[in-house]
């Protein structure tokens, strides 16, 4: 296999982690990132210009395609979900460009929660009972018929914020009125999925798929709520750790057999062969075993940061294998120990955020070896007049690997506390539920 140019699409912490990992591959001759971020630009500079950011928005399908053709890239890797749902994969494959990510049809597993629930129901995959509605009165009547509390989800893409876990029927009906009546999520909330509320610990499982076969990565646990103790509104994710202590080798095998295998088959049978990263958001119920909460069609954020920081294998052969429909044989190898990512968020997040705040205290550019350095992945930053400033809700993902969870947490929090910007928010309990 000859070294090649690789085009990575996206601009967040997930893409920074992917760029860091892809640059370690001898198969990566040069890495282009559209649009990238200041952390990725600094990473490219530290690699002698081997990586460069290109000012093309991730959801500019034609712009990304033109760049891939112009630069004769050998592989396109898409980070965020919106370009996948918009058909970036189809556009690249139509031009003969290997693409890591699902087709537009297969990306509906995330683009429409109703589509995903229908596939699971047909395939017998364990998931919560549900109903789908576009009418407020019908949705509220369904809620009244439920014996317990429910979860209300906007059907479409809402950047991880279209889910309300409710504690009463009145609260659930208020969520329905906000989504269907007030259209707080626009067209993404024109239809809602209402599910029974399951109890148990949540975990994330990621699988690289070639359309028929798949390989699972190590488990992780995300922390969605803004405040310690899982209190407050949901966010895109305030931190994560890997692996989950609840996911044993035996449980991993069960998840592969009862959840991922039938889902990959169901997508294939529906004419939506999935070639890319299939993310299963699971809940480990005490009486019914692992069940699916949601499917995503791409790497999670901040799960990517903790999973990739422990991954020993070269990603490029696996991404190319998925793109070409032929995964390599074997399984992925991970460093022993635990990784922890602590997200530093802007003031006001997840509501109206403060931007333009100067950032100081970030340690030197990322080392290739996560066991000897703290990895600070940029998520929402920009450079103004030579100064690094906040430019998004989630600003940085401070990630560390340790021989134990205690060591990884200590290293991550020491670095997080050294970084300063006005309004900085962080949770102090990332990983403590383990």
Secondary structure by P-SEA (a helix, b strand, c coil): ccbbbbbbbbbcaaaaaaaaaaaacccccbbbbccccaaaaaaaaaaccccccccccccaaaaaaaaaaaacccbbbbcccccccccaaaaaaaacccccccccccccccccaaaaaaaaaaaccccccccccccaaaaaaaaaaccbbbbbbcccccccccccccccaaaaaaaaaaacccccccccccbbbbbcccccbbbbbbbbccccccccccccccccccccccccccccccccccccccccaaaaaaaaaccaaaaaaaaaaaccccccbbbbbccccccccbbbcccccccccaaaaaaaaaccccaaaaaaaaaacccccbbbbbbcbbbbbbbbbcccccccccccccccccccccccccccbbbbbbcbbbbcccbbbbccccccccccccccaaaaaaaaaaaaaaccccbbbbbccccccc
